[in-house]
Amino acid sequence: MSKHVSFPSPAELKDALGEHQYIASDEIATIMYLSQQLGKPLLTEGPAGVGKTELAKAIAGATGRELIRLQCYEGLDETKALYEWEYAKQLLYTQLLRDKLQETLSGTGSLSEAADKLAGEEDVFFSMRFLLQRPLLRAILSEQPTVLLIDEIDRADAEFEAFLLEVLSDFQVSVPELGTLAAVHRPLVILTSNNTRELSEALKRRCLYLFIDYPNVDQELAVVRLKVPELAPKLARQAVELVQRLRNMDLRKSPSISETLDWAKALVTLNARALDTQTLETTLSVLLKHESDLQRVKNEMNRPSERPRFDDEMGRYRRLN
């Protein structure tokens, strides 16, 4: 595939995502296509682990663009996201160029005159060689088209979100010492959110919106078969059906798709031939990451009416033998 591909239709984009092991629905492919064609950022929301970050990785691979990722967190500020000066490097250069600086300042009669002469050399020390580019500036200044992934924007503070609005509007940055730096190529921007807080309407207005939910049985089974082809088809279906039932329980955290895949790989590693009670009890912690959830599910499994079958509450669990 040639570099920097722009797809002529959502269907072709969907096929390309599939080639990079991302199974996209028609809605996902269409909104992703429109984001690329309209040059608008795409905001993807949904539960953790449903493939929002994977979508960014897949579209980067499909379009031949470099993926640049900004991981958001509480306290993230523009210095960590945009740029900062490498003062230690500037100091090292100053020490190495000490003799040259003395030559430059020789003959000056006052501190003011020396300062004025030194100011004329500022371009040497405030240049791109000393500018440490963080993800946002890297995406703006990249000589090649990029995918900019702003991951878990809901974890950042509202103040950072407001700063981000300016960057996403103009794709240019003002650096006082260097002037305005504009994007060489407009990045393809994907923002993800796990809905831990409400995002501003101003941010949403600037983006196309896509909600990615947990997949249905057939969709999740297709993902498992693609990612873990070694798992026996019948066992794969029963595993997915069980995960789907777990998500319908009142749990602190439902299993994500990534945890389904981890469980599928665990079943392969253990050479599991059946979803029997022993296998379930010893591997549930791959799916459930809170003690309260584990105890609740195990209590349901251990109810006398539920052993050795686990059909009513947990869903169509049958021995393979």
VEXDREN-2710 file (C-alpha; in Angstrom, 1 decimal):
% VEXDREN-2710
k/r/px/py/pz
1/MET/0.0/0.0/0.0
2/SER/1.3/3.4/-0.9
3/LYS/2.0/6.0/1.8
4/HIS/-0.5/8.6/3.1
5/VAL/-3.6/7.0/1.6
6/SER/-6.9/8.8/1.4
7/PHE/-9.8/6.4/0.9
8/PRO/-12.5/7.1/-1.7
9/SER/-15.3/5.6/0.3
10/PRO/-16.3/4.3/3.8
11/ALA/-16.4/0.8/2.5
12/GLU/-12.8/0.9/1.3
13/LEU/-11.7/2.4/4.6
14/LYS/-13.6/-0.4/6.4
15/ASP/-11.7/-3.0/4.4
16/ALA/-8.4/-1.3/5.1
17/LEU/-9.0/-1.2/8.8
18/GLY/-9.8/-4.9/8.6
19/GLU/-6.4/-5.5/7.0
20/HIS/-4.9/-4.0/10.1
21/GLN/-6.9/-6.3/12.3
22/TYR/-9.6/-3.8/13.3
23/ILE/-13.2/-4.9/12.7
24/ALA/-15.1/-1.7/12.1
25/SER/-18.9/-1.3/12.0
26/ASP/-20.4/0.6/9.1
27/GLU/-20.9/3.5/11.5
28/ILE/-17.3/3.6/12.6
29/ALA/-16.0/3.4/9.1
30/THR/-18.3/6.2/7.9
31/ILE/-17.5/8.6/10.7
32/MET/-13.8/7.9/10.4
33/TYR/-14.0/8.5/6.6
34/LEU/-15.9/11.8/7.2
35/SER/-13.3/12.9/9.7
36/GLN/-10.5/12.4/7.2
37/GLN/-12.4/14.0/4.3
38/LEU/-13.7/17.0/6.3
39/GLY/-10.5/17.6/8.2
40/LYS/-12.3/17.6/11.5
41/PRO/-11.1/15.9/14.7
42/LEU/-12.9/12.8/15.8
43/LEU/-14.0/12.4/19.4
44/THR/-14.6/8.8/20.4
45/GLU/-16.4/8.0/23.7
46/GLY/-17.3/4.8/25.3
47/PRO/-16.3/2.3/28.1
48/ALA/-12.6/1.5/28.6
49/GLY/-11.3/-1.3/26.5
50/VAL/-13.7/-1.2/23.6
51/GLY/-11.1/-0.3/20.9
52/LYS/-11.0/3.5/20.8
53/THR/-7.2/3.6/21.0
54/GLU/-6.9/0.6/18.6
55/LEU/-8.9/2.6/16.1
56/ALA/-6.3/5.3/16.0
57/LYS/-3.5/2.7/15.6
58/ALA/-5.4/1.0/12.8
59/ILE/-6.2/4.2/10.9
60/ALA/-2.5/5.2/11.2
61/GLY/-1.5/1.9/9.7
62/ALA/-4.1/2.0/7.0
63/THR/-3.2/5.5/5.9
64/GLY/0.6/5.1/6.2
65/ARG/0.8/7.9/8.7
66/GLU/3.0/8.1/11.8
67/LEU/1.0/7.8/15.0
68/ILE/1.8/10.4/17.6
69/ARG/0.2/9.9/21.0
70/LEU/-0.5/12.3/23.8
71/GLN/-1.6/10.4/26.9
72/CYS/-3.7/12.7/29.1
73/TYR/-3.7/12.7/32.9
74/GLU/-4.7/15.0/35.7
75/GLY/-2.3/17.9/35.9
76/LEU/-1.2/17.8/32.3
77/ASP/-0.2/21.2/31.1
78/GLU/0.8/22.8/27.8
79/THR/4.5/22.5/28.6
80/LYS/4.3/18.7/28.7
81/ALA/1.9/18.6/25.7
82/LEU/3.4/21.2/23.5
83/TYR/7.1/22.1/24.0
84/GLU/9.7/23.2/26.5
85/TRP/13.2/24.6/26.3
86/GLU/16.1/22.3/27.0
87/TYR/17.8/24.6/29.5
88/ALA/20.5/22.0/30.4
89/LYS/21.5/21.8/26.7
90/GLN/21.5/25.6/26.4
91/LEU/23.8/25.8/29.5
92/LEU/26.1/23.2/28.0
93/TYR/26.4/25.1/24.8
94/THR/27.0/28.3/26.7
95/GLN/29.9/26.7/28.5
96/LEU/31.4/25.2/25.3
97/LEU/31.1/28.5/23.5
98/ARG/32.5/30.6/26.5
99/ASP/35.6/31.8/24.6
100/LYS/33.5/32.8/21.6
101/LEU/31.1/34.7/23.9
102/GLN/34.0/36.5/25.4
103/GLU/35.2/37.6/21.9
104/THR/31.7/38.8/21.2
105/LEU/31.5/40.9/24.3
106/SER/35.0/42.3/24.2
107/GLY/35.1/46.0/23.7
108/THR/31.8/46.7/25.3
109/GLY/32.0/49.6/27.8
110/SER/29.1/48.9/30.1
111/LEU/26.7/46.1/31.3
112/SER/24.0/47.7/29.2
113/GLU/26.0/47.6/26.1
114/ALA/27.1/44.0/26.8
115/ALA/23.5/43.0/27.3
116/ASP/22.4/44.6/24.1
117/LYS/25.2/42.8/22.2
118/LEU/24.4/39.5/23.8
119/ALA/20.7/40.0/22.9
120/GLY/21.7/40.1/19.3
121/GLU/22.9/36.5/19.6
122/GLU/19.7/35.1/21.2
123/ASP/18.8/33.4/18.0
124/VAL/21.7/31.0/18.6
125/PHE/20.4/29.9/22.0
126/PHE/16.6/30.1/21.3
127/SER/16.4/28.1/18.1
128/MET/14.8/24.8/17.1
129/ARG/17.9/22.9/18.2
130/PHE/17.0/23.6/21.8
131/LEU/13.3/23.2/21.5
132/LEU/12.1/19.9/23.0
133/GLN/9.0/19.0/21.0
134/ARG/6.2/17.4/22.9
135/PRO/3.4/15.4/21.0
136/LEU/1.2/18.3/20.0
137/LEU/4.1/20.3/18.5
138/ARG/5.6/17.2/16.9
139/ALA/2.3/16.5/15.1
140/ILE/2.2/20.2/13.9
141/LEU/5.7/20.3/12.7
142/SER/6.0/16.9/11.2
143/GLU/7.3/16.9/7.6
144/GLN/5.0/13.9/6.9
145/PRO/1.2/13.5/7.6
146/THR/0.4/12.1/11.0
147/VAL/-2.4/10.7/13.2
148/LEU/-2.5/12.6/16.4
149/LEU/-4.1/10.5/19.2
150/ILE/-5.1/12.5/22.2
151/ASP/-5.9/9.6/24.6
152/GLU/-8.3/9.9/27.5
153/ILE/-8.9/13.6/27.2
154/ASP/-11.4/13.3/30.1
155/ARG/-8.6/12.7/32.5
156/ALA/-7.1/16.1/31.8
157/ASP/-8.2/19.2/33.5
158/ALA/-10.8/21.6/32.0
159/GLU/-8.1/24.2/31.7
160/PHE/-6.0/22.0/29.5
161/GLU/-9.1/21.2/27.4
162/ALA/-9.6/24.9/26.9
163/PHE/-6.0/25.3/25.7
164/LEU/-6.5/22.3/23.4
165/LEU/-9.4/24.1/21.6
166/GLU/-7.0/26.8/20.3
167/VAL/-4.6/24.2/18.9
168/LEU/-7.4/22.2/17.2
169/SER/-8.9/25.3/15.7
170/ASP/-5.7/26.7/14.0
171/PHE/-3.1/23.9/14.1
172/GLN/-0.5/26.6/14.8
173/VAL/1.5/27.5/17.9
174/SER/3.1/30.8/19.0
175/VAL/6.5/30.4/20.5
176/PRO/7.5/33.8/21.8
177/GLU/11.2/33.3/21.0
178/LEU/10.5/31.9/17.5
179/GLY/7.2/33.3/16.3
180/THR/4.2/31.4/15.0
181/LEU/4.8/27.8/14.0
182/ALA/2.1/26.5/11.6
183/ALA/1.3/22.9/10.7
184/VAL/3.1/21.5/7.6
185/HIS/0.4/18.9/7.2
186/ARG/-2.9/19.0/9.1
187/PRO/-2.9/16.0/11.4
188/LEU/-5.7/13.5/11.5
189/VAL/-6.8/13.9/15.1
190/ILE/-8.6/11.3/17.2
191/LEU/-9.5/12.1/20.8
192/THR/-10.7/9.3/23.2
193/SER/-12.8/9.6/26.3
194/ASN/-13.9/7.0/28.9
195/ASN/-16.6/9.3/30.2
196/THR/-15.1/9.9/33.6
197/ARG/-16.2/13.5/33.3
198/GLU/-18.4/15.6/30.9
199/LEU/-16.4/17.3/28.1
200/SER/-17.2/20.8/27.1
201/GLU/-19.7/21.6/24.4
202/ALA/-17.0/23.8/22.8
203/LEU/-14.8/20.8/22.3
204/LYS/-17.6/18.6/21.0
205/ARG/-18.6/21.3/18.5
206/ARG/-15.2/21.2/16.9
207/CYS/-15.2/17.4/16.5
208/LEU/-17.2/14.7/14.8
209/TYR/-18.6/12.4/17.4
210/LEU/-18.5/8.6/17.7
211/PHE/-19.7/6.4/20.6
212/ILE/-18.2/3.0/20.7
213/ASP/-20.0/0.6/22.9
214/TYR/-19.4/-3.1/23.9
215/PRO/-19.9/-5.3/20.8
216/ASN/-22.7/-7.8/20.5
217/VAL/-22.0/-11.5/20.5
218/ASP/-21.3/-11.9/16.8
219/GLN/-19.0/-8.8/16.7
220/GLU/-17.0/-9.8/19.7
221/LEU/-16.7/-13.4/18.4
222/ALA/-15.3/-12.1/15.1
223/VAL/-12.7/-10.1/17.1
224/VAL/-11.7/-13.2/19.1
225/ARG/-11.5/-15.4/16.0
226/LEU/-9.3/-12.7/14.3
227/LYS/-7.0/-12.1/17.3
228/VAL/-6.9/-15.6/18.9
229/PRO/-7.5/-18.0/16.0
230/GLU/-6.0/-20.9/18.0
231/LEU/-9.0/-21.1/20.3
232/ALA/-11.5/-23.8/19.2
233/PRO/-14.6/-22.2/17.5
234/LYS/-17.1/-23.8/19.9
235/LEU/-15.1/-22.8/23.0
236/ALA/-14.6/-19.2/21.6
237/ARG/-18.4/-18.8/21.2
238/GLN/-19.1/-20.1/24.7
239/ALA/-16.4/-17.8/26.2
240/VAL/-17.9/-14.8/24.4
241/GLU/-21.4/-15.6/25.5
242/LEU/-20.2/-15.9/29.1
243/VAL/-18.5/-12.5/28.9
244/GLN/-21.7/-11.0/27.4
245/ARG/-23.7/-12.3/30.4
246/LEU/-21.1/-10.9/32.8
247/ARG/-21.6/-7.5/31.3
248/ASN/-25.3/-7.7/32.1
249/MET/-24.5/-8.2/35.8
250/ASP/-24.3/-5.4/38.3
251/LEU/-20.5/-5.4/38.5
252/ARG/-18.1/-2.6/39.5
253/LYS/-16.2/-3.0/36.2
254/SER/-17.4/-5.1/33.3
255/PRO/-14.9/-7.0/31.2
256/SER/-13.5/-5.1/28.3
257/ILE/-12.8/-6.5/24.8
258/SER/-9.1/-6.6/25.7
259/GLU/-9.9/-8.7/28.7
260/THR/-12.0/-11.0/26.6
261/LEU/-8.9/-11.5/24.4
262/ASP/-6.7/-12.0/27.4
263/TRP/-9.0/-14.7/28.6
264/ALA/-9.2/-16.4/25.2
265/LYS/-5.4/-16.5/25.1
266/ALA/-5.3/-17.9/28.7
267/LEU/-7.7/-20.7/27.7
268/VAL/-5.4/-21.5/24.8
269/THR/-2.3/-21.4/27.0
270/LEU/-4.0/-23.8/29.5
271/ASN/-5.1/-26.1/26.7
272/ALA/-8.7/-25.8/28.1
273/ARG/-11.1/-28.1/26.4
274/ALA/-14.2/-27.0/28.3
275/LEU/-15.6/-24.1/30.3
276/ASP/-16.1/-26.3/33.3
277/THR/-16.5/-25.0/36.8
278/GLN/-12.8/-25.5/37.7
279/THR/-11.6/-23.6/34.6
280/LEU/-14.0/-20.7/35.3
281/GLU/-13.0/-20.4/39.0
282/THR/-9.3/-20.4/38.3
283/THR/-9.4/-18.0/35.4
284/LEU/-12.1/-15.5/36.3
285/SER/-9.5/-13.0/37.6
286/VAL/-8.3/-12.6/34.0
287/LEU/-11.8/-11.0/33.2
288/LEU/-12.6/-9.4/36.5
289/LYS/-10.3/-7.0/38.3
290/HIS/-12.1/-6.2/41.5
291/GLU/-12.5/-8.6/44.5
292/SER/-16.1/-7.7/44.9
293/ASP/-16.9/-8.6/41.3
294/LEU/-15.0/-11.9/41.7
295/GLN/-16.9/-12.9/44.8
296/ARG/-20.2/-12.0/43.4
297/VAL/-19.7/-14.1/40.3
298/LYS/-18.2/-17.0/42.3
299/ASN/-21.2/-16.9/44.7
300/GLU/-23.5/-17.2/41.7
301/MET/-21.5/-20.1/40.3
302/ASN/-21.5/-21.9/43.7
303/ARG/-25.2/-21.7/44.3
304/PRO/-26.4/-25.4/44.7
305/SER/-28.9/-25.0/41.8
306/GLU/-26.1/-23.7/39.6
307/ARG/-23.5/-26.5/39.9
308/PRO/-22.3/-28.0/37.7
309/ARG/-24.1/-25.9/35.2
310/PHE/-24.0/-22.1/35.1
311/ASP/-26.7/-21.3/32.6
312/ASP/-29.4/-19.2/34.2
313/GLU/-27.4/-16.2/35.4
314/MET/-24.1/-16.6/33.5
315/GLY/-25.4/-17.7/30.2
316/ARG/-25.5/-20.8/28.2
317/TYR/-22.5/-22.4/29.7
318/ARG/-22.2/-26.0/28.6
319/ARG/-19.5/-28.6/28.8
320/LEU/-17.8/-29.2/25.5
321/ASN/-17.4/-33.0/26.0
END
